[in-house]
Amino acid sequence: MNLQELYKKHGSAVYRLALHYVQNSEDAQEITQDVFVAVFEHMSDFRGEAQISTWIHRIAINKSLDFLRHRKRKKRFASVFSIFTQNQEAIDIPHFDHPGILLESQEEMKIIFDAINQLPEQQKTALILMKLENLSQQEAAEIMKISTKAVESLISRAKQKLKELLAKENK
């Protein structure tokens, strides 16, 4: 299968997955491009031990998490930099812009996604794969390279943590 066929078949799933992580359509598009550049560059590394969709999902998750880490470091650096300079201009961090959510629901969804973004990476990934991407526990386990029991545990802890975070938000 060539890159164009892979993109045609998996591009929208990669975009949706990235969007669940970054909640901004421009950033999700950038991550999607990065994923398929990585797929192209590392196609010879794919050994066929898992389905190609599983491999592409792993790349998409890693690229999304890398993007978020980079954005967090950039924001932290801007804060430190502003202490030592008169320039109070902060680095622009994109606002919540999820095209799949109606405008009137965006404020509520922003609160929910803000809570999801506070989850540890593994819990966030399990939650996104199973609850937002509607993958099975088995599929999520394969993508995350963990057991189905571990996915179940991560989902349970993620739900509990979300309840706590959202309850705190509603006070």
C-alpha positions in Angstrom: 0.0 0.0 0.0 1.4 3.4 -0.9 1.4 6.5 1.2 -1.5 8.1 -0.7 -3.7 5.0 -0.1 -2.7 4.9 3.6 -3.6 8.6 4.0 -6.9 8.1 2.2 -7.7 5.1 4.5 -6.4 6.4 7.8 -6.0 10.2 7.5 -9.4 11.2 9.0 -8.9 8.8 12.0 -5.4 10.2 12.6 -6.8 13.8 12.4 -9.6 12.9 14.9 -7.2 11.3 17.3 -4.9 14.3 17.2 -7.8 16.7 17.6 -8.9 14.8 20.8 -5.5 15.5 22.2 -4.9 19.2 21.1 -8.5 20.4 20.7 -7.4 22.7 17.9 -8.1 22.0 14.2 -4.9 23.7 12.8 -2.7 21.8 15.3 -4.4 18.6 14.5 -3.8 19.1 10.8 -0.1 19.8 11.5 0.1 16.6 13.6 -1.6 14.6 10.9 0.9 15.8 8.4 3.8 14.9 10.8 2.3 11.4 11.3 2.2 10.6 7.6 5.7 12.1 7.1 6.9 9.7 9.8 4.9 6.8 8.2 6.7 7.5 4.9 10.1 7.8 6.5 9.7 4.7 8.6 7.7 2.4 6.4 10.6 0.0 6.1 10.6 -0.3 9.9 7.0 -1.7 9.9 7.4 -5.4 10.5 3.8 -6.4 10.3 3.6 -7.7 13.9 0.4 -5.6 14.3 -2.1 -4.2 11.9 -0.9 -1.1 10.0 -3.8 0.9 11.6 -2.4 0.0 15.0 1.1 1.2 14.0 -0.3 4.4 12.6 -2.4 5.0 15.7 0.8 4.6 17.9 2.6 7.2 15.7 -0.4 9.6 16.0 -0.5 9.3 19.8 3.3 9.8 20.1 3.2 12.8 17.8 0.2 14.3 19.7 1.9 13.8 23.0 5.2 15.2 21.7 3.3 18.3 20.4 1.7 18.8 23.8 5.0 18.5 25.6 6.6 20.9 23.2 3.7 23.4 23.7 4.0 23.1 27.5 7.8 23.7 27.4 7.3 26.7 25.1 4.7 28.1 27.5 7.0 27.5 30.5 9.9 29.1 28.7 7.8 32.2 27.8 6.8 32.6 31.5 10.4 32.4 32.6 11.6 34.6 29.8 9.0 37.3 30.7 10.4 37.5 34.3 13.8 38.6 32.9 12.6 40.9 30.2 10.2 43.8 30.0 8.4 42.1 27.2 5.3 40.7 28.7 4.1 39.3 25.4 3.3 35.6 25.9 3.7 32.9 23.3 0.3 32.3 21.7 -1.2 29.0 22.8 -4.2 28.2 20.6 -7.7 28.3 22.1 -10.2 25.5 22.2 -11.3 25.0 18.6 -12.9 21.6 18.1 -14.9 21.6 14.8 -17.0 18.6 15.8 -18.6 20.5 18.7 -21.5 22.9 18.2 -20.7 26.5 19.1 -23.2 26.6 22.0 -21.7 23.4 23.5 -18.1 24.5 23.2 -17.9 26.1 26.7 -19.1 22.9 28.4 -16.9 20.8 26.2 -13.9 23.0 26.9 -14.4 22.3 30.7 -14.5 18.6 30.0 -11.5 18.6 27.7 -9.6 20.8 30.2 -10.3 18.0 32.8 -9.2 15.3 30.3 -6.0 17.2 29.6 -5.2 17.0 33.4 -5.2 13.2 33.3 -1.9 11.3 33.3 -0.8 10.4 29.7 -1.7 6.7 29.9 -5.2 7.4 31.3 -5.8 10.2 28.8 -4.8 7.9 25.9 -6.9 5.0 27.1 -9.9 7.3 27.5 -9.5 8.9 24.1 -9.1 5.6 22.3 -12.1 3.9 24.0 -14.5 6.7 24.7 -13.9 9.2 22.0 -12.6 7.0 19.2 -14.9 4.1 20.2 -12.2 1.4 19.9 -12.5 -1.8 21.7 -10.5 -2.6 24.8 -8.5 -5.1 22.8 -7.7 -2.5 20.1 -6.7 0.1 22.7 -4.5 -2.5 24.4 -2.7 -3.3 21.2 -2.1 0.4 20.3 -0.9 1.1 23.8 1.1 -2.1 24.0 -0.4 -3.1 27.3 -2.9 -5.7 28.5 -6.6 -5.4 28.3 -6.8 -5.5 32.1 -4.4 -2.5 32.2 -6.6 -0.6 29.8 -9.6 -1.4 32.0 -7.8 -0.2 35.1 -6.7 3.0 33.3 -10.2 3.7 32.2 -11.6 3.2 35.7 -9.0 5.5 37.2 -9.5 8.1 34.5 -13.3 8.2 35.1 -12.7 8.6 38.8 -10.2 11.4 38.3 -12.5 13.1 35.8 -15.4 13.0 38.4 -13.1 14.6 41.0 -11.9 17.3 38.6 -15.4 18.1 37.3 -16.8 18.2 40.8 -14.1 20.7 41.7 -14.9 22.7 38.6 -18.6 22.9 39.6 -17.9 24.3 43.1 
